[in-house]
C-alpha cells in the first residue's frame, strides 16, 4: 500500500468533516514510535491527542487486554456487572482530589464524561445553568459543543446549541486577561445573563488543552471555589487531557489548594482504549436516580482492564516524576531556542504538559503561519507535533511519558532545528 493511494480512497469513502492532519497512514506503533504503510518512521509527540501517556502498546496494557479477551468482551455493566469495574472505581476514588468519600462512574468518551457531569450537577442542584470559559474544549456533541469556547472548527454550521450555557473569560496574561478580569467577567454573567442561584456548576479545565495549555492560576481556582461555595454551585474540573501523570501529578487539580466537586477524565485513562469517567463527592454522584447514568458500552471490560494496567504502570514506572523530568528538559530547550527565535512569545509548562506560543515579532499578532512551518519542518525530519490555541498559534507536546531518553533527546534536536533554522 502507498500513502497516496490510501488518501484517494479516504477522500472517496469518508466525509470532509473528518479533518485529517497527516498524509501518511499508520501501519504499526511501539512506545513513542510510529511506522507508516511505506515503512517511514516518526517520533510521536501527539500520542493520539494525549491518549498514550503510557505509550503505544505498553506490554502491561497489552497483557491485561489479552487476558480479558479470554474471559468476556461485553455484558453491559448495567445488565451483568463485573468486579473489574468496581475495583477500578475504588482505585480512582482513593486518588481523586475531592473532599470526603468519592464515587466513580465509567463511560466511553471524554464528551460523554462531561455531559454526564452536567447531568449529575443538574440533578444534585436542581438548577439549569452551566458556566464555562472561552478557549475551553469539552467535546463535539451538542452539549459539549455549547460548552466549548472555540468556534472554528467545532461549532461552524451546527447551531442552535443547548441553552443555559454561559462563557466567562479564562485568565491569560499573554492575551491581556488577568485573574481579576476573568472574575469580573463571571460577575457580569451573574448580572446580565443568569442569577447565581440558577447556576448548577462552573466547569473548567485546570490546564486548557485545545485552548493552548493555559494553566489556571491558583488564586483563580481559590476564587472560583469561594464563588461556588457562596452560591451553592458545584465546581467541575475537566481533566480529560491533563489527567494521568501528564502534569507531573495524577491529576492537575492536585496542584491547587481547593478541591473540585466533580472531575471528568478520559484519554490516557485506558492507554488507547475508549474509556472515560466522572468521579466526585459521593453525595453529588448519587443524585441521579437508578438508570439515569450509563450506556451500552460504558465501562467496557477490555478498556477497564487496560485502565487497571495504566494505573499500575504510572506507579511502577514513576511516570509523575518522569513527566516533571522530561518537561523540565523540554522547557530548557525551548528557552534556549527563544534567543534565536523571535516568534516565541510564551512557553508554558506544568510537568510534561508543555506548550510554546508564537507571535509575529513585527506586529505582535498570533502567527498560525509560523506554527505550521515549525510543524512541517519537524515532520519532514521525523517528529510529529500538534498545534492548538484559539488562534492556532501554539504547539503542544504530548509525547508518551515512557519515551526512551535517547529518542527524546533526538526529538528535541529536531525541534530545535525546526525553531531556529
URDASUL-V310096 format. One record per residue. N is the residue number from 1. PSI is psi in radians with two decimals (999 if undefined). OMEGA is omega in radians with two decimals (* if undefined). BURIAL is b if it has 9 or more other C-alpha atoms within 8 Angstrom, else e. Layout:
N&PSI&OMEGA&BURIAL, N&PSI&OMEGA&BURIAL
This chain:
1&2.60&3.09&e, 2&2.59&3.14&e, 3&-0.74&-3.12&b, 4&-0.69&3.12&e, 5&-0.76&3.12&e, 6&-0.62&3.13&b, 7&-0.70&3.08&b, 8&-0.72&3.09&e, 9&-0.70&3.12&e, 10&-0.80&-3.12&e, 11&-0.57&3.12&b, 12&-0.55&-2.95&e, 13&-0.42&-3.03&e, 14&2.65&-3.07&e, 15&2.67&-3.11&e, 16&-0.34&3.12&e, 17&-0.35&3.02&e, 18&1.57&-3.11&e, 19&2.36&-3.14&e, 20&2.21&-3.06&e, 21&-0.84&-2.99&e, 22&2.58&3.10&e, 23&0.10&3.12&e, 24&2.82&-3.02&b, 25&2.33&-3.07&b, 26&2.39&3.05&b, 27&-0.76&3.10&b, 28&2.93&-3.12&e, 29&2.64&3.12&b, 30&2.08&3.13&b, 31&-1.83&-3.10&b, 32&0.31&-3.07&b, 33&2.38&3.03&b, 34&2.49&2.98&b, 35&2.36&3.12&b, 36&-3.12&-3.03&b, 37&-0.24&3.10&b, 38&0.10&3.08&e, 39&0.07&3.11&e, 40&2.52&-3.06&e, 41&2.37&-3.12&b, 42&2.39&2.98&b, 43&2.18&-2.97&b, 44&1.77&3.05&b, 45&0.31&3.07&b, 46&-0.68&3.07&b, 47&0.79&3.10&b, 48&0.59&-3.03&e, 49&1.13&2.98&e, 50&0.38&-3.09&b, 51&-0.36&-2.92&b, 52&0.94&3.06&b, 53&-0.52&3.10&b, 54&0.20&3.04&b, 55&2.88&3.04&b, 56&2.27&2.96&b, 57&0.84&3.08&b, 58&2.33&-3.07&b, 59&-0.66&3.14&e, 60&-0.66&3.10&b, 61&-0.78&3.13&b, 62&-0.77&-3.12&b, 63&-0.70&-3.13&e, 64&-0.72&3.13&b, 65&-0.74&3.13&b, 66&-0.68&3.11&e, 67&-0.75&3.14&e, 68&-0.59&3.10&b, 69&-0.56&-3.12&b, 70&-0.23&-3.13&e, 71&-1.23&3.05&e, 72&2.71&-3.10&e, 73&-0.36&-3.09&b, 74&2.35&2.94&e, 75&-0.23&-2.88&e, 76&1.86&-3.03&b, 77&-0.59&-3.12&b, 78&-0.25&3.09&e, 79&-1.05&3.07&e, 80&1.86&-3.08&e, 81&2.99&3.14&b, 82&2.63&-3.01&e, 83&-0.61&-3.06&e, 84&-0.61&3.07&b, 85&-0.85&-3.10&b, 86&-0.78&-3.10&e, 87&-0.56&3.06&e, 88&-0.72&3.06&b, 89&-0.74&3.12&b, 90&-0.73&-3.13&b, 91&-0.72&3.13&e, 92&-0.70&3.12&b, 93&-0.60&3.13&b, 94&-0.38&-2.98&e, 95&-0.38&-3.07&e, 96&2.40&-3.10&b, 97&1.11&3.05&b, 98&2.81&-3.10&b, 99&2.21&3.07&b, 100&-2.96&-3.14&e, 101&2.52&-3.11&e, 102&2.76&2.98&b, 103&2.73&-3.08&b, 104&2.43&3.01&b, 105&2.50&-3.09&b, 106&2.56&3.11&b, 107&-2.80&-3.05&b, 108&-0.64&-3.06&b, 109&2.84&3.09&b, 110&-0.70&3.11&b, 111&-0.72&3.09&b, 112&-0.74&3.13&b, 113&-0.79&-3.12&b, 114&-0.78&3.12&b, 115&-0.71&3.14&b, 116&-0.55&3.03&b, 117&-0.71&3.08&b, 118&-0.77&3.10&b, 119&-0.80&-3.12&b, 120&-0.77&-3.13&b, 121&-0.74&3.13&b, 122&-0.68&3.12&b, 123&-0.68&-3.09&b, 124&-0.78&-3.04&b, 125&-0.32&-3.04&b, 126&0.60&-3.14&e, 127&2.71&-3.10&b, 128&-0.52&-2.87&b, 129&2.49&3.03&b, 130&2.25&3.07&b, 131&2.25&3.10&b, 132&-2.86&-2.91&b, 133&2.58&3.04&b, 134&2.43&-3.13&b, 135&-0.18&3.13&b, 136&2.64&3.03&b, 137&2.24&-3.09&b, 138&0.00&3.08&b, 139&-3.11&-3.03&b, 140&0.05&3.01&b, 141&3.02&-3.08&e, 142&-0.77&3.11&e, 143&-0.80&-3.07&b, 144&-0.45&2.96&b, 145&-0.72&3.11&b, 146&-0.64&3.13&b, 147&-0.52&-3.09&b, 148&2.37&-3.08&b, 149&0.78&3.11&b, 150&2.18&-3.04&b, 151&-1.05&-3.07&e, 152&2.28&0.02&e, 153&0.14&-2.85&e, 154&-0.50&-3.01&e, 155&-0.14&-2.99&b, 156&2.10&3.05&e, 157&0.12&-3.02&e, 158&-0.09&-3.08&e, 159&3.02&0.01&e, 160&2.77&-3.09&e, 161&2.86&3.09&b, 162&2.59&-3.10&e, 163&-3.08&3.13&e, 164&0.50&3.07&e, 165&2.27&-3.08&b, 166&2.53&-3.08&b, 167&2.14&2.99&b, 168&3.03&3.09&b, 169&2.51&3.09&b, 170&2.38&-3.13&b, 171&2.33&3.13&b, 172&1.66&-3.03&b, 173&-0.71&-3.12&e, 174&-0.57&-3.12&e, 175&0.31&2.97&e, 176&0.35&-3.14&e, 177&1.85&3.11&b, 178&2.94&3.04&b, 179&-0.74&-3.14&b, 180&-0.77&-3.13&e, 181&-0.68&3.11&b, 182&-0.73&3.11&b, 183&-0.60&3.06&b, 184&-0.64&3.12&e, 185&-0.56&3.07&b, 186&-0.75&3.11&b, 187&-0.61&3.11&e, 188&-0.64&3.08&b, 189&-0.74&3.12&b, 190&-0.55&-3.13&b, 191&-0.66&-2.96&e, 192&-0.45&-2.94&e, 193&-0.79&-3.08&e, 194&2.39&3.10&b, 195&2.52&-3.09&e, 196&-0.48&3.14&e, 197&0.05&3.03&e, 198&0.07&-3.12&b, 199&2.16&3.12&b, 200&-0.73&-3.02&b, 201&2.67&2.89&b, 202&2.21&-3.03&b, 203&2.26&3.08&b, 204&2.80&2.96&b, 205&2.24&3.09&b, 206&-0.52&2.92&b, 207&1.96&-3.10&b, 208&2.32&-3.12&b, 209&-1.44&3.13&b, 210&-0.48&-3.11&b, 211&-0.21&3.06&b, 212&0.33&-3.13&b, 213&0.71&3.05&b, 214&2.24&-3.06&b, 215&2.22&3.11&b, 216&2.20&3.10&b, 217&2.65&-3.11&e, 218&-0.69&-3.13&e, 219&-0.50&3.08&e, 220&-0.80&3.13&b, 221&-0.70&3.11&b, 222&-0.73&3.14&b, 223&-0.70&3.09&b, 224&-0.72&3.13&b, 225&-0.72&3.13&b, 226&-0.75&3.10&e, 227&-0.81&3.14&b, 228&-0.80&-3.11&b, 229&-0.65&-3.08&b, 230&-0.38&-3.09&e, 231&0.11&-3.13&e, 232&0.53&-3.13&b, 233&2.50&3.07&b, 234&2.57&3.06&b, 235&2.02&3.13&b, 236&2.22&3.11&b, 237&2.16&3.14&b, 238&1.85&-3.13&b, 239&0.48&-3.12&b, 240&-0.76&-3.12&b, 241&-0.48&-3.01&b, 242&-0.12&-3.04&b, 243&2.94&2.98&b, 244&0.95&2.93&b, 245&-0.12&-3.09&b, 246&-0.72&-3.05&b, 247&0.04&-3.08&b, 248&-0.10&2.96&b, 249&2.84&-3.13&b, 250&-0.72&3.07&b, 251&2.45&3.11&b, 252&-0.48&3.14&b, 253&-0.39&-3.13&b, 254&-0.25&3.12&b, 255&-0.23&-3.00&e, 256&2.76&3.14&b, 257&-0.02&-3.12&e, 258&2.80&-3.14&e, 259&2.32&3.07&b, 260&2.91&3.07&b, 261&-0.58&3.13&b, 262&2.55&3.08&b, 263&2.28&3.03&b, 264&2.56&-3.12&b, 265&2.71&3.10&b, 266&-2.35&3.06&b, 267&-1.80&-3.03&b, 268&0.07&3.11&b, 269&-0.65&-3.02&b, 270&0.38&2.96&b, 271&0.53&3.10&b, 272&-0.23&3.07&b, 273&2.63&-3.06&e, 274&1.90&3.10&b, 275&2.39&3.05&b, 276&3.01&-3.10&b, 277&2.69&2.88&b, 278&2.20&3.06&b, 279&2.63&3.14&b, 280&-3.08&3.13&b, 281&2.34&-3.01&b, 282&-0.76&-3.10&b, 283&-0.55&3.10&e, 284&-0.80&-3.14&b, 285&-0.49&-3.12&b, 286&0.00&-3.07&e, 287&-0.79&3.12&b, 288&2.53&3.11&b, 289&2.78&3.08&e, 290&2.30&-3.07&e, 291&-0.19&-3.13&e, 292&-0.34&3.11&e, 293&2.72&3.05&e, 294&-2.71&-3.10&b, 295&2.64&-3.06&e, 296&-0.79&-3.09&e, 297&0.06&-3.04&b, 298&2.15&-3.12&b, 299&0.69&3.12&b, 300&2.34&-3.03&b, 301&-0.56&3.09&b, 302&-0.76&3.13&b, 303&-0.65&3.09&b, 304&-0.78&3.11&b, 305&-0.74&3.11&b, 306&-0.71&-3.10&b, 307&-0.68&3.04&b, 308&-0.78&3.14&b, 309&-0.69&3.12&b, 310&-0.81&3.12&b, 311&-0.67&3.08&e, 312&-0.80&-3.11&e, 313&-0.76&3.13&b, 314&-0.72&-3.14&b, 315&-0.87&-3.02&e, 316&-0.59&-3.10&e, 317&0.16&3.07&e, 318&0.90&-3.01&b, 319&-0.42&3.05&b, 320&-0.80&3.10&b, 321&-0.69&3.14&e, 322&-0.64&3.09&b, 323&-0.73&3.11&b, 324&-0.72&3.13&b, 325&-0.89&-3.11&b, 326&-0.74&-3.13&b, 327&-0.71&3.11&b, 328&-0.72&3.13&b, 329&-0.76&3.13&e, 330&-0.76&3.14&b, 331&-0.68&3.09&b, 332&-0.74&3.12&e, 333&-0.73&3.13&b, 334&-0.69&3.12&b, 335&-0.66&3.08&b, 336&-0.70&3.14&e, 337&-0.51&-3.09&b, 338&-0.56&3.13&b, 339&-0.46&-3.12&e, 340&-0.07&-3.08&e, 341&1.64&-3.08&b, 342&-0.19&3.11&b, 343&-0.35&-3.11&b, 344&1.99&-3.11&b, 345&-0.50&-3.10&b, 346&2.57&3.04&e, 347&2.16&-3.09&b, 348&2.46&-3.09&b, 349&2.44&2.88&b, 350&1.84&-3.01&b, 351&-2.21&3.09&b, 352&0.30&2.98&b, 353&1.47&-2.95&b, 354&2.47&3.09&b, 355&2.68&3.04&b, 356&2.29&-3.09&b, 357&2.43&-3.06&b, 358&2.25&3.00&b, 359&2.63&3.05&b, 360&2.16&-3.07&b, 361&-0.35&3.14&e, 362&-0.78&-3.04&e, 363&-0.34&-3.05&e, 364&0.05&-3.12&e, 365&2.64&3.08&e, 366&2.38&-3.07&b, 367&1.56&3.04&b, 368&-0.48&-3.11&b, 369&-0.83&3.13&e, 370&-0.66&3.10&b, 371&-0.80&3.14&b, 372&-0.67&3.11&b, 373&-0.76&3.13&e, 374&-0.78&3.10&b, 375&-0.82&-3.08&b, 376&-0.74&3.11&e, 377&-0.78&-3.12&b, 378&-0.76&-3.11&b, 379&-0.64&3.10&b, 380&-0.48&3.13&e, 381&0.11&3.01&e, 382&0.42&3.12&b, 383&2.11&-3.12&b, 384&2.09&-3.13&b, 385&2.66&3.09&b, 386&2.50&3.01&b, 387&2.93&3.07&b, 388&-2.91&-3.14&b, 389&2.60&3.14&b, 390&-0.59&-3.12&b, 391&0.10&3.14&b, 392&0.47&-3.04&b, 393&0.43&-3.11&b, 394&2.40&2.96&b, 395&2.25&3.11&b, 396&2.60&-3.06&b, 397&2.09&-3.02&b, 398&0.64&3.13&b, 399&2.64&2.97&b, 400&2.43&3.12&b, 401&-0.17&3.10&b, 402&0.11&-3.09&b, 403&2.36&3.09&b, 404&2.56&-3.07&e, 405&-0.74&-3.13&e, 406&-0.76&3.13&e, 407&-0.64&3.12&b, 408&-0.76&3.12&b, 409&-0.68&3.09&e, 410&-0.74&3.12&e, 411&-0.71&-3.14&b, 412&-0.53&3.03&b, 413&-0.76&3.09&e, 414&-0.76&3.13&b, 415&-0.80&3.13&b, 416&-0.77&3.09&b, 417&-0.69&-3.11&e, 418&-0.50&-3.10&b, 419&-0.49&-2.94&b, 420&-0.03&-3.13&e, 421&999&*&e
